[in-house]
């Protein structure tokens, strides 16, 4: 049976909650599977202990299947990374994760949120468009892929009120 069907059968519901140091290794695993330049467990441990970094985990039943990380400075924040495990993509889970994360940023006094996304990353572009982000700039050849290909980045912004 597919994992998500098993979870549904067991009544597992999605929860979005602050991540703790104990999540570092799972978050590094998820990050490594989603981005070609993965962050290690140590990097997550540092971020989880820094006061200006906000990390949420997306949990279904006992499984952490996604996360969102942002860094705050005064009344601005940058979303550094958001990902959902491949096995759980395409089910709308990222939207709640992002909106909950933004709600917590607003609660910390953040008024403007920025992020960078690869121009052709359609799921991410749709996620951010749908969550009210607008394009604020473009950076040519900003990302370099493992195969040497250079990809453009789009800078996006959303005001929180
Ligand atoms: C980006 C990501 C977090 C989206 O998570 P998700 O839970 O699968 O997303 P959703 O199911 O909520 O779908 C988000 C939007 O993308 C669309 N989408 C999903 N898969 C898609 C695909 N393969 N191609 C095009 N659009 C797609 C959905 O239809 C939805 O748009 P809509 O609301 O306008 O219908 C996930 O794809 C991921 O982890 N990607 C790898 C890491 C990454 O690129 N992170 C973002 C850059 S920081």
Backbone and ligand atoms as CSV (ligand in chain L), in Angstrom:
chain,resi,resn,atom,element,x,y,z
A,1,UNK,N,N,0.850,-1.188,0.000
A,1,UNK,CA,C,0.000,0.000,0.000
A,1,UNK,C,C,0.891,1.246,0.000
A,2,UNK,N,N,0.474,2.278,-0.727
A,2,UNK,CA,C,1.283,3.509,-0.754
A,2,UNK,C,C,1.338,4.106,0.655
A,3,UNK,N,N,2.479,4.768,0.964
A,3,UNK,CA,C,2.682,5.293,2.319
A,3,UNK,C,C,1.556,6.244,2.733
A,4,UNK,N,N,1.166,7.141,1.786
A,4,UNK,CA,C,0.161,8.126,2.183
A,4,UNK,C,C,-1.195,7.468,2.458
A,5,UNK,N,N,-1.465,6.364,1.711
A,5,UNK,CA,C,-2.733,5.679,1.904
A,5,UNK,C,C,-2.744,4.996,3.281
A,6,UNK,N,N,-1.586,4.439,3.640
A,6,UNK,CA,C,-1.458,3.804,4.944
A,6,UNK,C,C,-1.703,4.838,6.045
A,7,UNK,N,N,-1.104,6.043,5.830
A,7,UNK,CA,C,-1.272,7.082,6.846
A,7,UNK,C,C,-2.738,7.498,6.958
A,8,UNK,N,N,-3.368,7.633,5.783
A,8,UNK,CA,C,-4.773,8.017,5.789
A,8,UNK,C,C,-5.594,6.947,6.512
A,9,UNK,N,N,-5.259,5.675,6.215
A,9,UNK,CA,C,-5.984,4.564,6.819
A,9,UNK,C,C,-5.822,4.596,8.328
A,10,UNK,N,N,-4.619,4.943,8.767
A,10,UNK,CA,C,-4.344,5.024,10.207
A,10,UNK,C,C,-4.873,6.316,10.817
A,11,UNK,N,N,-5.385,7.195,9.994
A,11,UNK,CA,C,-5.930,8.444,10.505
A,11,UNK,C,C,-4.870,9.477,10.795
A,12,UNK,N,N,-3.687,9.331,10.196
A,12,UNK,CA,C,-2.638,10.325,10.433
A,12,UNK,C,C,-3.007,11.648,9.789
A,13,UNK,N,N,-2.915,12.715,10.549
A,13,UNK,CA,C,-3.217,14.010,9.971
A,13,UNK,C,C,-1.957,14.864,9.983
A,14,UNK,N,N,-1.938,15.843,9.101
A,14,UNK,CA,C,-0.743,16.681,8.989
A,14,UNK,C,C,-0.689,17.673,10.145
A,15,UNK,N,N,0.484,17.780,10.749
A,15,UNK,CA,C,0.704,18.769,11.808
A,15,UNK,C,C,1.918,19.600,11.424
A,16,UNK,N,N,1.830,20.906,11.670
A,16,UNK,CA,C,2.969,21.787,11.406
A,16,UNK,C,C,3.368,22.385,12.743
A,17,UNK,N,N,4.586,22.107,13.145
A,17,UNK,CA,C,5.011,22.510,14.486
A,17,UNK,C,C,6.477,22.915,14.491
A,18,UNK,N,N,6.896,23.663,15.529
A,18,UNK,CA,C,8.303,24.070,15.590
A,18,UNK,C,C,9.193,22.833,15.626
A,19,UNK,N,N,10.267,22.857,14.857
A,19,UNK,CA,C,11.210,21.739,14.874
A,19,UNK,C,C,12.127,21.881,16.081
A,20,UNK,N,N,12.662,20.759,16.547
A,20,UNK,CA,C,13.581,20.784,17.684
A,20,UNK,C,C,14.913,20.172,17.250
A,21,UNK,N,N,15.890,20.256,18.138
A,21,UNK,CA,C,17.219,19.708,17.833
A,21,UNK,C,C,17.159,18.249,17.424
A,22,UNK,N,N,16.202,17.528,17.971
A,22,UNK,CA,C,16.065,16.101,17.657
A,22,UNK,C,C,15.696,15.851,16.192
A,23,UNK,N,N,15.196,16.895,15.532
A,23,UNK,CA,C,14.801,16.745,14.121
A,23,UNK,C,C,15.965,16.939,13.164
A,24,UNK,N,N,17.125,17.379,13.683
A,24,UNK,CA,C,18.223,17.801,12.794
A,24,UNK,C,C,18.571,16.742,11.759
A,25,UNK,N,N,18.691,15.514,12.195
A,25,UNK,CA,C,19.146,14.498,11.241
A,25,UNK,C,C,18.092,14.215,10.161
A,26,UNK,N,N,16.832,14.151,10.553
A,26,UNK,CA,C,15.764,13.921,9.567
A,26,UNK,C,C,15.644,15.118,8.591
A,27,UNK,N,N,15.800,16.318,9.125
A,27,UNK,CA,C,15.692,17.498,8.257
A,27,UNK,C,C,16.846,17.528,7.254
A,28,UNK,N,N,18.045,17.140,7.714
A,28,UNK,CA,C,19.191,17.092,6.801
A,28,UNK,C,C,18.942,16.048,5.709
A,29,UNK,N,N,18.339,14.945,6.095
A,29,UNK,CA,C,18.023,13.875,5.124
A,29,UNK,C,C,17.021,14.400,4.081
A,30,UNK,N,N,15.977,15.067,4.562
A,30,UNK,CA,C,14.963,15.604,3.642
A,30,UNK,C,C,15.582,16.666,2.734
A,31,UNK,N,N,16.413,17.521,3.315
A,31,UNK,CA,C,17.031,18.586,2.524
A,31,UNK,C,C,17.940,17.992,1.450
A,32,UNK,N,N,18.746,17.007,1.859
A,32,UNK,CA,C,19.670,16.372,0.914
A,32,UNK,C,C,18.953,15.701,-0.243
A,33,UNK,N,N,17.751,15.187,0.028
A,33,UNK,CA,C,16.992,14.511,-1.025
A,33,UNK,C,C,16.301,15.510,-1.948
A,34,UNK,N,N,16.191,16.770,-1.514
A,34,UNK,CA,C,15.451,17.765,-2.287
A,34,UNK,C,C,16.328,18.751,-3.032
A,35,UNK,N,N,17.563,18.952,-2.542
A,35,UNK,CA,C,18.436,19.964,-3.150
A,35,UNK,C,C,19.789,19.337,-3.426
A,36,UNK,N,N,20.420,19.730,-4.523
A,36,UNK,CA,C,21.669,19.054,-4.855
A,36,UNK,C,C,22.806,19.493,-3.941
A,37,UNK,N,N,22.674,20.694,-3.351
A,37,UNK,CA,C,23.663,21.086,-2.340
A,37,UNK,C,C,22.972,21.020,-0.978
A,38,UNK,N,N,22.981,19.829,-0.406
A,38,UNK,CA,C,22.216,19.592,0.826
A,38,UNK,C,C,22.883,20.208,2.045
A,39,UNK,N,N,22.088,20.519,3.059
A,39,UNK,CA,C,22.625,20.999,4.334
A,39,UNK,C,C,22.806,19.801,5.249
A,40,UNK,N,N,23.927,19.775,5.967
A,40,UNK,CA,C,24.211,18.661,6.869
A,40,UNK,C,C,23.466,18.798,8.192
A,41,UNK,N,N,23.543,17.734,8.971
A,41,UNK,CA,C,22.881,17.712,10.280
A,41,UNK,C,C,23.406,18.852,11.165
A,42,UNK,N,N,24.733,19.085,11.097
A,42,UNK,CA,C,25.339,20.144,11.912
A,42,UNK,C,C,24.780,21.517,11.559
A,43,UNK,N,N,24.541,21.733,10.266
A,43,UNK,CA,C,23.982,23.022,9.849
A,43,UNK,C,C,22.574,23.195,10.412
A,44,UNK,N,N,21.807,22.107,10.381
A,44,UNK,CA,C,20.461,22.199,10.962
A,44,UNK,C,C,20.538,22.408,12.468
A,45,UNK,N,N,21.486,21.749,13.129
A,45,UNK,CA,C,21.624,21.935,14.581
A,45,UNK,C,C,21.894,23.403,14.898
A,46,UNK,N,N,22.793,24.021,14.100
A,46,UNK,CA,C,23.080,25.445,14.352
A,46,UNK,C,C,21.821,26.280,14.145
A,47,UNK,N,N,21.132,26.017,13.041
A,47,UNK,CA,C,19.947,26.839,12.747
A,47,UNK,C,C,18.873,26.659,13.820
A,48,UNK,N,N,18.783,25.433,14.338
A,48,UNK,CA,C,17.745,25.162,15.340
A,48,UNK,C,C,18.063,25.812,16.683
A,49,UNK,N,N,19.308,26.226,16.860
A,49,UNK,CA,C,19.652,26.867,18.131
A,49,UNK,C,C,19.757,28.392,18.001
A,50,UNK,N,N,19.779,28.883,16.760
A,50,UNK,CA,C,19.884,30.335,16.569
A,50,UNK,C,C,18.521,30.981,16.803
A,51,UNK,N,N,18.556,32.086,17.517
A,51,UNK,CA,C,17.287,32.752,17.856
A,51,UNK,C,C,16.631,33.426,16.660
A,52,UNK,N,N,17.451,33.774,15.661
A,52,UNK,CA,C,16.882,34.506,14.521
A,52,UNK,C,C,16.441,33.563,13.388
A,53,UNK,N,N,16.500,32.258,13.646
A,53,UNK,CA,C,16.092,31.302,12.607
A,53,UNK,C,C,14.834,30.568,13.064
A,54,UNK,N,N,13.877,30.476,12.161
A,54,UNK,CA,C,12.619,29.807,12.488
A,54,UNK,C,C,12.511,28.540,11.631
A,55,UNK,N,N,12.303,27.410,12.284
A,55,UNK,CA,C,12.222,26.133,11.556
A,55,UNK,C,C,10.938,25.415,11.959
A,56,UNK,N,N,10.128,25.095,10.972
A,56,UNK,CA,C,8.922,24.289,11.227
A,56,UNK,C,C,9.058,22.938,10.545
A,57,UNK,N,N,8.494,21.944,11.165
A,57,UNK,CA,C,8.464,20.627,10.540
A,57,UNK,C,C,7.013,20.300,10.190
A,58,UNK,N,N,6.879,19.535,9.133
A,58,UNK,CA,C,5.568,19.029,8.708
A,58,UNK,C,C,5.567,17.556,9.067
A,59,UNK,N,N,4.628,17.184,9.933
A,59,UNK,CA,C,4.620,15.804,10.433
A,59,UNK,C,C,3.300,15.146,10.059
A,60,UNK,N,N,3.395,13.905,9.610
A,60,UNK,CA,C,2.181,13.122,9.368
A,60,UNK,C,C,2.320,11.872,10.208
A,61,UNK,N,N,1.426,11.720,11.144
A,61,UNK,CA,C,1.587,10.616,12.094
A,61,UNK,C,C,2.930,10.777,12.790
A,62,UNK,N,N,3.769,9.764,12.693
A,62,UNK,CA,C,5.075,9.860,13.357
A,62,UNK,C,C,6.185,10.268,12.403
A,63,UNK,N,N,5.828,10.525,11.159
A,63,UNK,CA,C,6.842,10.849,10.145
A,63,UNK,C,C,6.957,12.341,9.871
A,64,UNK,N,N,8.180,12.843,9.934
A,64,UNK,CA,C,8.415,14.215,9.486
A,64,UNK,C,C,8.646,14.147,7.986
A,65,UNK,N,N,7.801,14.844,7.239
A,65,UNK,CA,C,7.846,14.728,5.774
A,65,UNK,C,C,8.084,16.073,5.091
A,66,UNK,N,N,8.407,17.093,5.859
A,66,UNK,CA,C,8.695,18.379,5.242
A,66,UNK,C,C,9.179,19.374,6.271
A,67,UNK,N,N,9.642,20.523,5.784
A,67,UNK,CA,C,10.113,21.570,6.704
A,67,UNK,C,C,10.104,22.916,5.991
A,68,UNK,N,N,10.148,23.961,6.788
A,68,UNK,CA,C,10.332,25.326,6.276
A,68,UNK,C,C,11.314,26.028,7.203
A,69,UNK,N,N,12.262,26.749,6.606
A,69,UNK,CA,C,13.287,27.451,7.389
A,69,UNK,C,C,13.371,28.891,6.932
A,70,UNK,N,N,13.363,29.814,7.872
A,70,UNK,CA,C,13.635,31.195,7.487
A,70,UNK,C,C,14.474,31.894,8.532
A,71,UNK,N,N,15.090,32.977,8.079
A,71,UNK,CA,C,15.972,33.759,8.946
A,71,UNK,C,C,15.394,35.161,9.055
A,72,UNK,N,N,15.349,35.643,10.295
A,72,UNK,CA,C,14.741,36.959,10.536
A,72,UNK,C,C,15.803,38.000,10.856
A,73,UNK,N,N,15.564,39.220,10.405
A,73,UNK,CA,C,16.431,40.347,10.754
A,73,UNK,C,C,15.521,41.556,10.864
A,74,UNK,N,N,15.415,42.100,12.062
A,74,UNK,CA,C,14.485,43.203,12.338
A,74,UNK,C,C,13.089,42.794,11.867
A,75,UNK,N,N,12.454,43.609,11.016
A,75,UNK,CA,C,11.085,43.246,10.626
A,75,UNK,C,C,11.035,42.588,9.243
A,76,UNK,N,N,12.177,42.020,8.831
A,76,UNK,CA,C,12.210,41.296,7.557
A,76,UNK,C,C,12.642,39.850,7.789
A,77,UNK,N,N,12.243,38.984,6.877
A,77,UNK,CA,C,12.701,37.595,6.952
A,77,UNK,C,C,12.948,37.092,5.543
A,78,UNK,N,N,13.821,36.087,5.470
A,78,UNK,CA,C,14.055,35.415,4.188
A,78,UNK,C,C,13.750,33.938,4.371
A,79,UNK,N,N,12.937,33.403,3.500
A,79,UNK,CA,C,12.707,31.953,3.527
A,79,UNK,C,C,13.925,31.308,2.879
A,80,UNK,N,N,14.638,30.521,3.646
A,80,UNK,CA,C,15.881,29.925,3.151
A,80,UNK,C,C,15.615,28.608,2.445
A,81,UNK,N,N,14.614,27.893,2.903
A,81,UNK,CA,C,14.350,26.593,2.302
A,81,UNK,C,C,12.983,26.073,2.728
A,82,UNK,N,N,12.343,25.404,1.800
A,82,UNK,CA,C,11.091,24.705,2.115
A,82,UNK,C,C,11.063,23.453,1.253
A,83,UNK,N,N,10.669,22.355,1.830
A,83,UNK,CA,C,10.628,21.115,1.050
A,83,UNK,C,C,9.630,20.141,1.659
A,84,UNK,N,N,9.090,19.317,0.778
A,84,UNK,CA,C,8.206,18.217,1.168
A,84,UNK,C,C,8.812,16.955,0.563
A,85,UNK,N,N,8.821,15.881,1.313
A,85,UNK,CA,C,9.384,14.615,0.818
A,85,UNK,C,C,8.711,14.226,-0.492
A,86,UNK,N,N,9.489,13.718,-1.414
A,86,UNK,CA,C,8.972,13.393,-2.744
A,86,UNK,C,C,7.733,12.503,-2.658
A,87,UNK,N,N,7.735,11.574,-1.721
A,87,UNK,CA,C,6.612,10.641,-1.562
A,87,UNK,C,C,5.319,11.354,-1.182
A,88,UNK,N,N,5.430,12.596,-0.701
A,88,UNK,CA,C,4.248,13.314,-0.218
A,88,UNK,C,C,3.935,14.572,-1.025
A,89,UNK,N,N,4.604,14.731,-2.154
A,89,UNK,CA,C,4.376,15.943,-2.960
A,89,UNK,C,C,3.079,15.849,-3.769
A,90,UNK,N,N,2.635,17.011,-4.207
A,90,UNK,CA,C,1.468,17.054,-5.094
A,90,UNK,C,C,0.154,16.840,-4.381
A,91,UNK,N,N,0.142,17.019,-3.067
A,91,UNK,CA,C,-1.097,16.826,-2.297
A,91,UNK,C,C,-1.481,18.082,-1.548
A,92,UNK,N,N,-0.854,19.185,-1.902
A,92,UNK,CA,C,-1.222,20.461,-1.280
A,92,UNK,C,C,-0.647,20.672,0.111
A,93,UNK,N,N,0.266,19.822,0.549
A,93,UNK,CA,C,0.783,19.935,1.917
A,93,UNK,C,C,1.646,21.184,2.107
A,94,UNK,N,N,2.344,21.598,1.034
A,94,UNK,CA,C,3.279,22.714,1.193
A,94,UNK,C,C,2.558,24.024,1.484
A,95,UNK,N,N,1.356,24.142,1.003
A,95,UNK,CA,C,0.631,25.404,1.184
A,95,UNK,C,C,0.385,25.700,2.664
A,96,UNK,N,N,-0.137,24.705,3.375
A,96,UNK,CA,C,-0.371,24.882,4.811
A,96,UNK,C,C,0.923,25.104,5.560
A,97,UNK,N,N,1.943,24.369,5.140
A,97,UNK,CA,C,3.252,24.520,5.778
A,97,UNK,C,C,3.725,25.969,5.638
A,98,UNK,N,N,3.667,26.488,4.415
A,98,UNK,CA,C,4.142,27.844,4.164
A,98,UNK,C,C,3.274,28.871,4.896
A,99,UNK,N,N,1.945,28.720,4.806
A,99,UNK,CA,C,1.069,29.721,5.424
A,99,UNK,C,C,1.217,29.717,6.946
A,100,UNK,N,N,1.373,28.531,7.522
A,100,UNK,CA,C,1.576,28.468,8.976
A,100,UNK,C,C,2.899,29.126,9.344
A,101,UNK,N,N,3.928,28.822,8.561
A,101,UNK,CA,C,5.251,29.407,8.797
A,101,UNK,C,C,5.163,30.942,8.721
A,102,UNK,N,N,4.474,31.452,7.717
A,102,UNK,CA,C,4.330,32.910,7.571
A,102,UNK,C,C,3.575,33.504,8.758
A,103,UNK,N,N,2.575,32.775,9.229
A,103,UNK,CA,C,1.808,33.252,10.390
A,103,UNK,C,C,2.711,33.413,11.610
A,104,UNK,N,N,3.624,32.465,11.792
A,104,UNK,CA,C,4.549,32.555,12.930
A,104,UNK,C,C,5.545,33.692,12.734
A,105,UNK,N,N,5.962,33.912,11.485
A,105,UNK,CA,C,6.864,35.044,11.222
A,105,UNK,C,C,6.147,36.355,11.581
A,106,UNK,N,N,4.894,36.452,11.178
A,106,UNK,CA,C,4.123,37.661,11.492
A,106,UNK,C,C,4.038,37.835,13.011
A,107,UNK,N,N,3.840,36.723,13.708
A,107,UNK,CA,C,3.762,36.757,15.165
A,107,UNK,C,C,5.060,37.220,15.814
A,108,UNK,N,N,6.158,37.076,15.113
A,108,UNK,CA,C,7.466,37.525,15.627
A,108,UNK,C,C,7.772,38.957,15.195
A,109,UNK,N,N,6.798,39.606,14.567
A,109,UNK,CA,C,6.990,41.004,14.192
A,109,UNK,C,C,7.518,41.217,12.784
A,110,UNK,N,N,7.591,40.143,11.996
A,110,UNK,CA,C,8.089,40.286,10.618
A,110,UNK,C,C,6.999,40.921,9.754
A,111,UNK,N,N,7.398,41.894,8.957
A,111,UNK,CA,C,6.431,42.580,8.090
A,111,UNK,C,C,6.655,42.292,6.614
A,112,UNK,N,N,7.875,41.932,6.245
A,112,UNK,CA,C,8.159,41.649,4.827
A,112,UNK,C,C,8.980,40.370,4.722
A,113,UNK,N,N,8.591,39.514,3.790
A,113,UNK,CA,C,9.279,38.234,3.605
A,113,UNK,C,C,9.811,38.161,2.172
A,114,UNK,N,N,11.069,37.750,2.049
A,114,UNK,CA,C,11.708,37.591,0.734
A,114,UNK,C,C,12.076,36.124,0.530
A,115,UNK,N,N,12.257,35.752,-0.691
A,115,UNK,CA,C,12.790,34.420,-1.001
A,115,UNK,C,C,13.335,34.425,-2.417
A,116,UNK,N,N,14.180,33.450,-2.699
A,116,UNK,CA,C,14.694,33.254,-4.051
A,116,UNK,C,C,14.294,31.866,-4.503
A,117,UNK,N,N,13.903,31.782,-5.744
A,117,UNK,CA,C,13.481,30.484,-6.272
A,117,UNK,C,C,13.976,30.350,-7.709
A,118,UNK,N,N,14.328,29.144,-8.069
A,118,UNK,CA,C,14.794,28.898,-9.436
A,118,UNK,C,C,13.627,29.170,-10.386
A,119,UNK,N,N,13.943,29.924,-11.421
A,119,UNK,CA,C,12.902,30.435,-12.311
A,119,UNK,C,C,11.946,29.359,-12.838
A,120,UNK,N,N,12.475,28.180,-13.149
A,120,UNK,CA,C,11.642,27.134,-13.759
A,120,UNK,C,C,11.140,26.075,-12.772
A,121,UNK,N,N,11.261,26.362,-11.493
A,121,UNK,CA,C,10.781,25.407,-10.477
A,121,UNK,C,C,9.270,25.616,-10.319
A,122,UNK,N,N,8.522,24.956,-11.207
A,122,UNK,CA,C,7.080,25.230,-11.298
A,122,UNK,C,C,6.307,24.969,-10.003
A,123,UNK,N,N,6.525,23.824,-9.335
A,123,UNK,CA,C,5.760,23.612,-8.089
A,123,UNK,C,C,6.015,24.731,-7.080
A,124,UNK,N,N,7.283,25.142,-6.957
A,124,UNK,CA,C,7.605,26.199,-5.988
A,124,UNK,C,C,7.031,27.539,-6.438
A,125,UNK,N,N,7.144,27.841,-7.746
A,125,UNK,CA,C,6.599,29.107,-8.247
A,125,UNK,C,C,5.095,29.190,-7.988
A,126,UNK,N,N,4.410,28.080,-8.217
A,126,UNK,CA,C,2.947,28.066,-8.009
A,126,UNK,C,C,2.616,28.193,-6.530
A,127,UNK,N,N,3.422,27.510,-5.726
A,127,UNK,CA,C,3.223,27.599,-4.272
A,127,UNK,C,C,3.333,29.057,-3.819
A,128,UNK,N,N,4.401,29.737,-4.243
A,128,UNK,CA,C,4.627,31.109,-3.782
A,128,UNK,C,C,3.626,32.083,-4.401
A,129,UNK,N,N,3.301,31.890,-5.672
A,129,UNK,CA,C,2.277,32.751,-6.301
A,129,UNK,C,C,0.972,32.642,-5.511
A,130,UNK,N,N,0.600,31.393,-5.219
A,130,UNK,CA,C,-0.672,31.152,-4.528
A,130,UNK,C,C,-0.678,31.672,-3.102
A,131,UNK,N,N,0.509,31.840,-2.537
A,131,UNK,CA,C,0.589,32.323,-1.147
A,131,UNK,C,C,0.811,33.840,-1.106
A,132,UNK,N,N,0.635,34.488,-2.257
A,132,UNK,CA,C,0.650,35.943,-2.265
A,132,UNK,C,C,2.006,36.595,-2.483
A,133,UNK,N,N,3.007,35.818,-2.888
A,133,UNK,CA,C,4.314,36.420,-3.188
A,133,UNK,C,C,4.303,37.011,-4.592
A,134,UNK,N,N,5.019,38.112,-4.763
A,134,UNK,CA,C,5.125,38.751,-6.073
A,134,UNK,C,C,6.598,38.847,-6.467
A,135,UNK,N,N,6.851,38.768,-7.756
A,135,UNK,CA,C,8.231,38.846,-8.248
A,135,UNK,C,C,8.779,40.253,-8.001
A,136,UNK,N,N,9.975,40.288,-7.392
A,136,UNK,CA,C,10.585,41.589,-7.081
A,136,UNK,C,C,11.919,41.770,-7.796
A,137,UNK,N,N,12.356,40.753,-8.509
A,137,UNK,CA,C,13.629,40.867,-9.224
A,137,UNK,C,C,14.036,39.533,-9.809
A,138,UNK,N,N,15.125,39.559,-10.569
A,138,UNK,CA,C,15.575,38.354,-11.253
A,138,UNK,C,C,17.089,38.347,-11.263
A,139,UNK,N,N,17.681,37.203,-11.012
A,139,UNK,CA,C,19.140,37.100,-11.022
A,139,UNK,C,C,19.567,36.060,-12.032
A,140,UNK,N,N,20.279,36.537,-13.048
A,140,UNK,CA,C,20.718,35.650,-14.130
A,140,UNK,C,C,21.772,34.674,-13.632
A,141,UNK,N,N,21.668,33.452,-14.050
A,141,UNK,CA,C,22.668,32.409,-13.781
A,141,UNK,C,C,23.075,32.364,-12.315
A,142,UNK,N,N,22.103,32.375,-11.467
A,142,UNK,CA,C,22.329,32.468,-10.025
A,142,UNK,C,C,22.673,31.109,-9.422
A,143,UNK,N,N,22.042,30.070,-9.941
A,143,UNK,CA,C,22.284,28.716,-9.414
A,143,UNK,C,C,23.142,27.936,-10.390
A,144,UNK,N,N,24.039,27.133,-9.835
A,144,UNK,CA,C,24.820,26.242,-10.697
A,144,UNK,C,C,24.459,24.801,-10.329
A,145,UNK,N,N,23.957,24.064,-11.290
A,145,UNK,CA,C,23.559,22.675,-11.080
A,145,UNK,C,C,24.788,21.771,-11.013
A,146,UNK,N,N,24.573,20.538,-10.541
A,146,UNK,CA,C,25.672,19.569,-10.444
A,146,UNK,C,C,26.322,19.358,-11.816
A,147,UNK,N,N,25.518,19.447,-12.887
A,147,UNK,CA,C,26.062,19.227,-14.237
A,147,UNK,C,C,26.654,20.500,-14.848
A,148,UNK,N,N,26.759,21.551,-14.033
A,148,UNK,CA,C,27.383,22.791,-14.511
A,148,UNK,C,C,26.387,23.775,-15.104
A,149,UNK,N,N,25.152,23.330,-15.327
A,149,UNK,CA,C,24.147,24.217,-15.911
A,149,UNK,C,C,23.860,25.386,-14.962
A,150,UNK,N,N,23.722,26.582,-15.538
A,150,UNK,CA,C,23.452,27.748,-14.706
A,150,UNK,C,C,22.002,28.181,-14.892
A,151,UNK,N,N,21.321,28.380,-13.788
A,151,UNK,CA,C,19.889,28.670,-13.834
A,151,UNK,C,C,19.600,30.023,-13.197
A,152,UNK,N,N,18.551,30.658,-13.690
A,152,UNK,CA,C,18.191,31.985,-13.173
A,152,UNK,C,C,17.372,31.872,-11.892
A,153,UNK,N,N,17.491,32.895,-11.072
A,153,UNK,CA,C,16.693,32.954,-9.846
A,153,UNK,C,C,15.699,34.095,-9.950
A,154,UNK,N,N,14.559,33.903,-9.328
A,154,UNK,CA,C,13.576,34.966,-9.219
A,154,UNK,C,C,13.513,35.343,-7.740
A,155,UNK,N,N,13.578,36.638,-7.481
A,155,UNK,CA,C,13.452,37.124,-6.112
A,155,UNK,C,C,11.982,37.476,-5.897
A,156,UNK,N,N,11.403,36.965,-4.814
A,156,UNK,CA,C,9.985,37.226,-4.554
A,156,UNK,C,C,9.816,37.867,-3.180
A,157,UNK,N,N,8.702,38.571,-3.061
A,157,UNK,CA,C,8.468,39.327,-1.839
A,157,UNK,C,C,6.991,39.274,-1.473
A,158,UNK,N,N,6.743,39.218,-0.188
A,158,UNK,CA,C,5.361,39.350,0.278
A,158,UNK,C,C,5.325,40.158,1.563
A,159,UNK,N,N,4.431,41.108,1.619
A,159,UNK,CA,C,4.248,41.876,2.859
A,159,UNK,C,C,3.246,41.140,3.726
A,160,UNK,N,N,3.511,41.088,5.008
A,160,UNK,CA,C,2.586,40.463,5.955
A,160,UNK,C,C,1.852,41.593,6.677
A,161,UNK,N,N,0.568,41.428,6.855
A,161,UNK,CA,C,-0.116,42.509,7.583
A,161,UNK,C,C,-1.021,41.905,8.638
L,1,LIG,C1,C,8.053,23.011,-3.839
L,1,LIG,C2,C,7.453,21.917,-2.966
L,1,LIG,C3,C,7.754,22.243,-1.491
L,1,LIG,C4,C,5.931,21.894,-3.181
L,1,LIG,O1,O,5.404,20.932,-2.286
L,1,LIG,P1,P,4.040,20.112,-2.595
L,1,LIG,O2,O,3.433,19.765,-1.269
L,1,LIG,O3,O,4.294,19.026,-3.539
L,1,LIG,O4,O,3.209,21.230,-3.322
L,1,LIG,P2,P,1.652,21.277,-3.558
L,1,LIG,O5,O,1.082,19.917,-3.717
L,1,LIG,O6,O,1.118,22.168,-2.477
L,1,LIG,O7,O,1.627,22.032,-4.960
L,1,LIG,C5,C,2.078,23.367,-5.079
L,1,LIG,C6,C,1.673,23.893,-6.436
L,1,LIG,O8,O,2.545,23.293,-7.425
L,1,LIG,C7,C,1.772,22.607,-8.397
L,1,LIG,N1,N,2.541,21.438,-8.763
L,1,LIG,C8,C,2.784,20.359,-8.013
L,1,LIG,N2,N,3.583,19.500,-8.682
L,1,LIG,C9,C,3.838,20.087,-9.880
L,1,LIG,C10,C,4.621,19.712,-11.012
L,1,LIG,N3,N,5.283,18.560,-11.034
L,1,LIG,N4,N,4.671,20.576,-12.063
L,1,LIG,C11,C,4.015,21.747,-12.036
L,1,LIG,N5,N,3.254,22.158,-10.977
L,1,LIG,C12,C,3.169,21.336,-9.931
L,1,LIG,C13,C,0.468,22.285,-7.715
L,1,LIG,O9,O,-0.564,22.119,-8.631
L,1,LIG,C14,C,0.280,23.509,-6.849
L,1,LIG,O10,O,-0.189,24.604,-7.601
L,1,LIG,P3,P,-1.704,25.103,-7.518
L,1,LIG,O11,O,-1.961,25.360,-6.039
L,1,LIG,O12,O,-1.679,26.339,-8.332
L,1,LIG,O13,O,-2.519,23.980,-8.050
L,1,LIG,C15,C,8.004,20.508,-3.337
L,1,LIG,O14,O,7.797,20.317,-4.718
L,1,LIG,C16,C,9.476,20.317,-3.014
L,1,LIG,O15,O,9.829,19.965,-1.896
L,1,LIG,N6,N,10.340,20.524,-4.024
L,1,LIG,C17,C,11.799,20.337,-3.829
L,1,LIG,C18,C,12.376,21.457,-2.989
L,1,LIG,C19,C,12.084,22.821,-3.594
L,1,LIG,O16,O,12.224,23.032,-4.785
L,1,LIG,N7,N,11.708,23.773,-2.717
L,1,LIG,C20,C,11.379,25.135,-3.123
L,1,LIG,C21,C,12.558,25.962,-3.421
L,1,LIG,S1,S,13.231,26.700,-1.946
